[in-house]
Amino acid sequence: MTVKVARKNLQTDIYDYVWSRDKGDGEYAGKLDRIKVDKDEGYEVIFFIQTLMNKHGLKTANDVHKIEDALHSSKLSSIVMRDDLEEEIESIFSL
């Protein structure tokens, strides 16, 4: 069974998200939009978290928050490539 992460599951009292393309985004960039994560776009964050949770069988709201916190941590602040973020977060949580 797959986990569905929703907007209400994010810590919107801690992190600010936009719910549409932000000013920094141009038109759909094809491959780049699939390999990068824009950490202030809520839908991209949800998709990233949901994908990682389903890959590793994670299911709880606490798991969502741990991944979200890691995604926004200073350690990962300069990383935007999806594969690199996934690898770093897996390493942090020994997944």
C-alpha positions in Angstrom: 0.0 0.0 0.0 1.4 3.4 -1.0 1.5 6.4 1.3 -0.1 9.6 0.1 1.4 12.7 1.6 -0.9 15.8 1.6 -0.4 19.5 2.2 -1.9 19.1 5.7 1.0 16.7 6.6 3.7 19.3 6.0 4.9 21.6 8.8 3.6 24.8 7.3 4.0 26.6 10.6 7.8 26.1 10.3 8.4 26.1 6.5 6.9 28.5 3.9 5.7 26.9 0.7 4.3 28.3 -2.5 1.5 26.2 -4.1 2.2 27.2 -7.7 5.3 27.8 -9.8 7.3 30.4 -8.0 8.9 33.5 -9.6 12.2 31.7 -10.2 10.6 29.0 -12.4 10.3 29.5 -16.0 8.3 27.3 -18.3 8.4 23.6 -17.7 12.1 22.6 -18.3 11.5 19.0 -19.1 14.3 16.8 -17.7 15.5 19.5 -15.2 12.1 19.6 -13.6 12.3 15.9 -13.0 15.8 15.8 -11.6 15.7 18.9 -9.3 13.7 19.7 -6.2 12.5 23.3 -5.6 12.3 23.2 -1.8 9.9 26.1 -1.5 7.3 24.6 -3.9 4.9 22.6 -1.7 3.9 20.2 -4.5 7.5 19.3 -5.2 8.3 18.8 -1.6 5.2 16.5 -1.2 6.2 14.5 -4.2 9.8 14.1 -3.0 8.7 13.0 0.5 6.0 10.7 -0.7 8.4 9.0 -3.2 11.1 8.5 -0.5 8.5 7.2 2.0 7.1 4.7 -0.4 10.5 3.5 -1.5 11.4 2.7 2.1 8.0 1.6 3.5 7.8 4.6 5.8 4.2 5.5 7.0 4.0 7.9 9.9 3.5 11.7 10.1 6.8 11.7 12.1 8.5 10.2 9.1 7.1 13.0 6.9 8.4 15.6 9.4 11.9 14.0 9.7 12.3 14.0 5.9 11.0 17.5 5.6 13.3 18.7 8.4 16.3 17.1 6.7 15.3 18.6 3.3 15.4 22.0 4.8 18.5 21.5 7.0 21.5 23.7 6.6 23.6 20.6 5.7 21.4 20.0 2.6 20.8 23.7 1.8 22.9 23.8 -1.3 21.8 20.4 -2.7 18.9 20.6 -5.2 19.4 17.5 -7.4 16.7 14.9 -6.5 19.1 11.9 -6.5 21.6 13.7 -4.4 19.0 14.7 -1.8 17.6 11.2 -1.7 21.1 9.8 -1.2 21.9 12.2 1.6 18.6 11.7 3.4 18.9 8.0 3.2 22.4 8.3 4.7 21.1 10.5 7.5 18.4 8.0 8.5 20.3 4.9 7.6 17.7 3.8 5.0 
